[in-house]
Amino acid sequence: MKTFNYEAPSTIDQAITLMSENSGQVLLLAGGTDLLVQLRSSNQDIDLVMDVKGISELNQINYDEVSGLVIGAAAPCSQIYESVPVLENFPSIIDAATIIGGKAIQNRASFGGNLCNASPSGDAIGAMMSLGAMCSVVGLDGVRNIPIEQFCIAPGKNALASGEMLISIQIPPPRLNSGANYLRFTPRAEMDIAVAGVGASIELNSDLDRILSACIALVAVAPTPVLAAAASASLIGKKPIISAFEEAAGAAKESINPITDVRGSAAQRKHLIGVLTRRCLELAANRAGYVSCKGE
């Protein structure tokens, strides 16, 4: 590991100024659970590591019934899953926050870091993507918002421009009669990287017998987490029953072209996406209030 400078700004303005004044490569540290590993194994010419954990705005979690949930980019998973508004309104966020590493990791790892790391297998990304999250970033030119499905552009690469930093993630408030879920598959409990993962959200009508909208996000089966748009659209107007979920799961499975690597084969990943999508949709519908009948 090569030597580098270290700074710990206490405000967003200080952080932006430090980045603008530095001509070398700058890395931001929030939880550090990925970054520290990367630094130890890298011989890159890193000029500055900037610890943003001390910036109060980046650690806040706020909820409003109109504007929804705001998760600060450096807020750790443990803070997220202990937040009362998150517990009450966003169970799929809890699904993801509680499976990212063990307790020690969850006290440091953040959804913002998971997102900026831009891993194809990011659990937090899949959960937030299925909820229509928006990423708020800031630089010298001010604040701009990026839809989460556009934030990861390649493995390990995100849409942040030079001198920009992620400050928060906004998730719309849950609609009436809606539910969401996140599921992943790993071959053993201690292996924290998903072989495949699915986040799904469903909105039902007032009678709870028709699907008004749906969103399915797929993880670890493409260079970035992706939306299964055709599979999601196939559900609209249908009853929230197993046959509809199986059809959507088939569409999701056919929409991907995953790779084979040390964690799983392409065929296994396609099979898993089918299984996880069906289960995820069924659980999301249950959370929306639908009670399935035997044989449906």
C-alpha positions as CSV (number, residue, x, y, z in Angstrom):
1,M,0.0,0.0,0.0
2,K,1.4,3.4,-1.0
3,T,1.4,6.4,1.3
4,F,-1.4,9.0,1.0
5,N,-2.7,12.1,2.8
6,Y,-5.7,11.9,5.1
7,E,-8.3,14.5,5.9
8,A,-11.5,14.5,7.9
9,P,-13.7,17.4,7.0
10,S,-16.6,18.3,9.3
11,T,-18.8,20.0,6.7
12,I,-19.9,19.3,3.1
13,D,-18.4,22.6,2.0
14,Q,-15.0,21.6,3.4
15,A,-15.1,18.3,1.7
16,I,-16.0,19.8,-1.7
17,T,-13.2,22.4,-1.3
18,L,-10.6,19.7,-0.4
19,M,-11.6,17.7,-3.5
20,S,-11.4,20.7,-5.8
21,E,-8.0,21.7,-4.5
22,N,-6.5,18.3,-4.9
23,S,-5.3,17.4,-8.4
24,G,-4.6,13.7,-7.6
25,Q,-6.9,10.8,-6.9
26,V,-9.2,11.3,-4.0
27,L,-11.1,8.4,-2.3
28,L,-13.9,9.0,0.2
29,L,-14.2,6.9,3.3
30,A,-17.5,6.4,5.1
31,G,-17.6,3.0,6.7
32,G,-14.4,1.8,5.0
33,T,-15.4,-1.8,4.9
34,D,-14.7,-2.0,1.2
35,L,-12.2,0.9,0.9
36,L,-9.7,-0.3,3.5
37,V,-9.5,-3.7,1.8
38,Q,-9.0,-2.1,-1.6
39,L,-6.3,0.2,-0.2
40,R,-4.3,-2.7,1.3
41,S,-4.3,-4.7,-2.0
42,S,-3.8,-1.7,-4.3
43,N,-0.7,-0.1,-5.6
44,Q,-2.6,2.9,-7.1
45,D,-1.3,6.4,-6.6
46,I,-3.9,7.5,-4.1
47,D,-3.3,11.2,-3.2
48,L,-5.9,11.7,-0.5
49,V,-8.3,9.6,1.6
50,M,-11.0,11.8,2.9
51,D,-13.0,10.5,5.9
52,V,-16.6,11.9,5.6
53,K,-17.9,10.1,8.6
54,G,-17.7,13.2,10.7
55,I,-20.1,15.2,8.5
56,S,-23.4,15.3,10.4
57,E,-25.7,15.6,7.4
58,L,-24.2,12.4,5.9
59,N,-25.2,10.4,9.1
60,Q,-28.8,11.5,9.4
61,I,-31.9,9.4,8.6
62,N,-35.1,11.4,8.2
63,Y,-38.6,10.5,7.2
64,D,-41.6,12.6,6.1
65,E,-44.9,11.2,5.0
66,V,-44.9,13.5,1.9
67,S,-41.2,13.5,0.8
68,G,-40.3,10.0,2.1
69,L,-37.1,8.6,3.5
70,V,-33.7,10.3,3.4
71,I,-30.7,8.1,4.3
72,G,-27.4,10.0,4.7
73,A,-24.6,8.5,2.6
74,A,-22.5,7.6,5.7
75,A,-25.3,6.3,7.9
76,P,-24.3,2.7,9.0
77,C,-26.6,-0.3,8.4
78,S,-27.2,-0.7,12.2
79,Q,-28.5,2.8,12.4
80,I,-30.7,2.2,9.4
81,Y,-32.3,-1.0,10.8
82,E,-32.8,0.5,14.2
83,S,-34.6,3.6,12.8
84,V,-38.3,3.5,13.8
85,P,-39.5,5.1,10.5
86,V,-37.6,2.6,8.5
87,L,-38.9,-0.3,10.6
88,E,-42.4,0.9,10.2
89,N,-42.4,1.8,6.5
90,F,-39.6,0.1,4.6
91,P,-39.2,-3.6,5.5
92,S,-37.2,-4.4,2.4
93,I,-34.6,-1.9,3.5
94,I,-34.4,-3.8,6.7
95,D,-34.1,-7.0,4.7
96,A,-30.9,-5.6,3.0
97,A,-29.4,-3.8,6.0
98,T,-29.5,-6.9,8.2
99,I,-27.6,-9.2,5.8
100,I,-24.7,-6.9,4.8
101,G,-21.9,-8.6,6.8
102,G,-22.1,-9.3,10.5
103,K,-22.8,-7.0,13.4
104,A,-19.4,-5.4,13.5
105,I,-19.5,-4.7,9.8
106,Q,-23.1,-3.3,10.1
107,N,-21.9,-0.8,12.6
108,R,-19.6,0.7,9.9
109,A,-20.9,-0.2,6.5
110,S,-23.2,2.3,4.9
111,F,-25.8,2.1,2.1
112,G,-24.0,5.1,0.5
113,G,-20.7,3.2,0.5
114,N,-22.4,0.1,-0.9
115,L,-23.8,2.3,-3.7
116,C,-20.6,4.2,-4.5
117,N,-18.6,0.9,-4.5
118,A,-20.9,0.0,-7.5
119,S,-20.6,-3.8,-7.0
120,P,-22.9,-5.8,-9.3
121,S,-23.9,-7.8,-6.1
122,G,-24.8,-4.8,-3.9
123,D,-27.7,-5.8,-1.7
124,A,-28.5,-2.3,-0.6
125,I,-28.6,-1.2,-4.3
126,G,-31.1,-3.9,-5.2
127,A,-33.5,-3.1,-2.3
128,M,-33.4,0.6,-2.9
129,M,-33.7,0.3,-6.7
130,S,-37.0,-1.6,-6.4
131,L,-38.3,1.3,-4.3
132,G,-37.5,4.0,-6.9
133,A,-34.6,5.7,-5.0
134,M,-32.9,8.9,-6.0
135,C,-29.3,9.7,-5.3
136,S,-28.4,13.3,-4.3
137,V,-24.9,14.3,-5.1
138,V,-23.0,17.6,-4.7
139,G,-20.0,19.3,-6.2
140,L,-18.7,22.7,-7.0
141,D,-21.6,23.2,-9.5
142,G,-24.2,22.5,-6.8
143,V,-26.6,19.6,-6.2
144,R,-27.9,17.2,-8.7
145,N,-30.1,14.1,-8.5
146,I,-29.4,10.8,-10.2
147,P,-32.0,7.9,-10.4
148,I,-30.4,5.0,-8.6
149,E,-30.7,2.7,-11.7
150,Q,-28.3,5.2,-13.5
151,F,-25.8,5.5,-10.6
152,C,-23.8,2.4,-11.2
153,I,-22.3,2.4,-14.7
154,A,-19.9,-0.5,-14.6
155,P,-18.4,-2.9,-11.9
156,G,-16.7,-0.6,-9.4
157,K,-17.6,2.6,-11.3
158,N,-20.3,5.1,-10.5
159,A,-21.8,8.2,-12.1
160,L,-20.1,10.7,-9.8
161,A,-18.2,13.4,-11.7
162,S,-14.7,14.5,-10.6
163,G,-15.1,16.6,-7.4
164,E,-18.6,15.3,-6.6
165,M,-19.8,13.2,-3.6
166,L,-22.9,11.4,-2.7
167,I,-24.7,13.0,0.2
168,S,-27.9,11.1,0.6
169,I,-30.4,8.7,-0.9
170,Q,-34.1,9.6,-1.1
171,I,-36.8,6.9,-1.2
172,P,-40.4,7.9,-1.9
173,P,-43.0,7.2,0.9
174,P,-44.7,3.8,0.6
175,R,-48.0,4.0,-1.3
176,L,-51.2,2.7,0.2
177,N,-51.6,-1.1,-0.2
178,S,-47.9,-1.5,-1.2
179,G,-45.3,-3.9,-0.1
180,A,-41.6,-4.7,-0.9
181,N,-39.1,-7.4,-0.2
182,Y,-35.4,-8.2,-0.8
183,L,-34.0,-11.7,-1.1
184,R,-30.6,-13.1,-2.1
185,F,-28.9,-16.4,-2.3
186,T,-25.4,-17.2,-0.9
187,P,-24.1,-20.8,-0.7
188,R,-23.3,-20.5,3.0
189,A,-24.2,-18.0,5.8
190,E,-20.7,-16.7,6.2
191,M,-20.3,-15.8,2.5
192,D,-21.7,-12.3,2.3
193,I,-21.6,-11.8,-1.5
194,A,-24.8,-12.7,-3.3
195,V,-24.7,-15.2,-6.1
196,A,-28.0,-13.7,-7.1
197,G,-30.4,-11.2,-5.5
198,V,-33.9,-9.7,-6.2
199,G,-35.7,-6.7,-4.8
200,A,-39.4,-6.3,-5.6
201,S,-42.1,-3.9,-4.8
202,I,-45.9,-4.2,-5.5
203,E,-48.8,-1.8,-5.2
204,L,-52.3,-3.2,-5.1
205,N,-55.7,-1.6,-5.6
206,S,-58.1,-0.8,-2.8
207,D,-59.7,-4.3,-3.0
208,L,-56.3,-5.9,-2.8
209,D,-57.1,-8.1,-5.9
210,R,-55.2,-6.3,-8.7
211,I,-51.6,-5.1,-9.2
212,L,-51.4,-1.4,-10.0
213,S,-47.6,-1.2,-10.2
214,A,-44.6,-3.3,-9.7
215,C,-40.8,-2.9,-9.8
216,I,-38.2,-5.8,-9.9
217,A,-34.5,-5.2,-9.4
218,L,-31.9,-7.9,-10.1
219,V,-28.5,-8.2,-8.4
220,A,-25.3,-10.1,-9.3
221,V,-26.4,-11.1,-12.7
222,A,-25.1,-8.2,-14.9
223,P,-22.3,-5.7,-14.8
224,T,-24.5,-3.5,-12.6
225,P,-27.7,-4.1,-10.6
226,V,-30.5,-3.8,-13.2
227,L,-34.3,-3.2,-13.4
228,A,-36.3,-6.0,-15.0
229,A,-38.7,-3.6,-16.7
230,A,-40.5,-6.1,-18.9
231,A,-41.1,-8.5,-16.0
232,S,-42.4,-5.7,-13.8
233,A,-44.7,-4.4,-16.5
234,S,-46.1,-7.9,-17.1
235,L,-47.7,-7.8,-13.6
236,I,-49.8,-4.7,-14.0
237,G,-53.5,-5.3,-14.0
238,K,-53.2,-9.0,-12.9
239,K,-54.3,-10.6,-9.7
240,P,-51.4,-11.0,-7.2
241,I,-51.3,-14.8,-7.4
242,I,-48.6,-17.4,-7.9
243,S,-49.3,-17.9,-11.7
244,A,-48.7,-14.1,-12.3
245,F,-45.5,-14.2,-10.2
246,E,-44.2,-17.2,-12.0
247,E,-44.8,-15.5,-15.4
248,A,-42.9,-12.4,-14.2
249,A,-40.2,-14.6,-12.8
250,G,-39.8,-16.3,-16.1
251,A,-39.5,-12.9,-17.9
252,A,-36.9,-11.8,-15.4
253,K,-34.9,-14.9,-15.9
254,E,-34.9,-14.6,-19.6
255,S,-34.0,-10.9,-19.5
256,I,-30.5,-11.6,-18.1
257,N,-27.3,-12.9,-19.5
258,P,-25.1,-13.6,-16.4
259,I,-21.5,-14.7,-16.3
260,T,-20.0,-17.8,-14.8
261,D,-17.5,-17.1,-12.0
262,V,-16.1,-18.7,-8.9
263,R,-19.3,-18.0,-7.0
264,G,-21.8,-19.5,-9.5
265,S,-22.5,-20.6,-13.0
266,A,-24.5,-18.6,-15.5
267,A,-27.2,-21.4,-15.5
268,Q,-27.4,-21.4,-11.7
269,R,-27.8,-17.6,-11.7
270,K,-30.6,-17.7,-14.2
271,H,-32.4,-20.4,-12.2
272,L,-31.9,-18.5,-9.0
273,I,-33.4,-15.3,-10.4
274,G,-36.5,-17.2,-11.4
275,V,-36.9,-18.7,-7.9
276,L,-36.0,-15.6,-6.0
277,T,-38.3,-13.3,-8.1
278,R,-41.3,-15.5,-7.6
279,R,-40.7,-15.7,-3.8
280,C,-39.9,-12.0,-3.6
281,L,-43.1,-11.0,-5.4
282,E,-45.2,-13.3,-3.2
283,L,-43.7,-11.9,0.0
284,A,-44.1,-8.3,-1.3
285,A,-47.8,-8.9,-2.1
286,N,-48.3,-10.3,1.4
287,R,-46.7,-7.2,2.9
288,A,-49.1,-5.2,0.8
289,G,-52.0,-6.9,2.5
290,Y,-52.9,-9.7,0.0
291,V,-53.6,-13.0,1.6
292,S,-53.2,-15.8,-0.9
293,C,-55.7,-18.7,-1.2
294,K,-54.6,-22.3,-1.5
295,G,-54.3,-23.3,-5.1
296,E,-53.8,-19.8,-6.5
